[in-house]
Amino acid sequence: MTRRKVGLVSVLVVLILLGAGGFYWFNANGRTPSYRTAPVERGELLSTISATGTLNAVVTVQVGTQVSGTIQQLLVDFNSPVKKGMLIARIDPSIFDAKVNQAQADLESVRASVLNQRAAVARAQADLANARANVVRQEVAVRDAKIKLDSRTRLFQEGGISQEERDSSQAAYDSAVAQVDAAEASVRASQATLEVTRAQLTAAEAQVRQKQAALDQAQVDLRNTYIRAPVDGIVVSRNVDVGQTVAASLQAPTLFLIAQDLTKMQVDTNVDEADIGRVALEQEATFTVDSYPGQTFRGRVMQIRQAPQVIQNVVTYNTVVAVSNADLKLKPGMTANVKLLVARRENALLVPNAAFRFRPDAGGATPSAAAGAQGRGSGAPGGAGRARREASRPSCRRPLRVPCAQMGEVRDRLARTRGGLARGQRLGQRRGGRGVAQRDGGERVEALGDGEG
């Protein structure tokens, strides 16, 4: 009896194990995976580069002062419209008025000195003329004394006069010659005096020019106490108040900041070196600002500057987007979230990215298409970038067939195919999948290639 019970128990255990194994095998091979499908559609695919920038006026002028002093008057304030040449502020001119008066007095003094020196030159010229005339007179006296000496010498030789008379004539002649030498020395002295007075006149005239320059500088400084607008525009910043002292010793302090024309603005944004190769002049750009949520502003790439800027160890290039601001909604300094449109595809076959990222729970046979291999994705034009797409056939009775399609451009949740699919065909997406295509480095793909759609 005991053996029969043991046998029955053994048989029951075996049957239970066989039943459980069969149930498990049936469910494991007959379970149908849950999928959702999405149709292949045609539409427009845009590829953009995202960046953050700052709104600025196209031309911003810093208005400073070239003189130091105390702000006496302010004629404009924030948001005041100004015209070129308009008086916008004034520095206390009292010190500069005194400097102008002092410079004027110095100039008049040296001008009087010039007149004196000119008179001295005239006197020196007259003295020189007198000295030269005296030389002529002395030369005449020498000739006369020579004639008398020759006559007395003949008479002395003939015995007509005494030796004493002849010696007297000789002394008169020698004296006349000495007078000529003295007259010539006087001429040289008068000439030197004339040259000195002329040099003094030149120095006085130079002082006149110097004092005139000092007067001009004092007058310029006085005019600089009147601060005028250099351009038409709007005052966007005022940095001084009445009574404040400004010092212009090393550099001109900034009093005002004037935006020349706020109806035309620009967005200064930095584009990563990995994306700058796809940015070109006149490309379309859109951006949003926090002040107007839901509103999109448009512009065009106006300038790509060559100088690199390193921000947090990343090399970027300043890209300037021109923006129209006719309604003056945009203000300088606003943060702009920019998207640069680097490529556009019209009437392209669009596939959800999730369809290229099927991953079954268990291993199975090799997929029936090339979608599981590394395919051409996005990146630089021409398909330089690559996206990872994994696919395999699930372990089920009716395996999921993966069509042989090449993925082209990828953006957000849509990708453009290069072939192997038709409009209206439905592709399976595993439920719960996020459907985001990735580069080899794991970053989101948002660029377009050059393939046909």
Buried (B, 14 or more C-beta within 10 A) or exposed (E): EEEEEEEEEEEEEEEEEEEEEEEEEEEEEEEEBEBBEBEBBBEEBBBBBBBEBBBBBBEBBBBBBEBBBEBBEBEBEEEBEBEEEBEBBBBBBEBBEEBBEEBBEBBEEBBEBBEEBBEBBEEBBEBBEBBBEBBEEBBEBBEEBBEBBEEBBEBBEEEEBEEEEBEBBBEBBEEBBEBBEBBBEBBEEBBEBBEEBBEBBEBBBEBBEEBBEBBEEBBEBBEBBEBBBBBBBBBBBBBBEEEEEBEBEEEBBBBBBBBBBBEBBBBBBBBBEBBBEBBEEEBBBBBBBEEEEEEEBEBBBBEBEEEEEEEEEEEBBBBBBBBEBEEEEBBBEBBBBBBBBBBEBEEBBBBBBBBBBBEBEEEBEEBBBBBBEEBBBBBBBEBBBBBBBBBBBBBBEEBBEBBEBBBBBBBBBBBBBBEBBEEEBEBBBBEEBEBBBBBEEEEBBBBBBEBEB
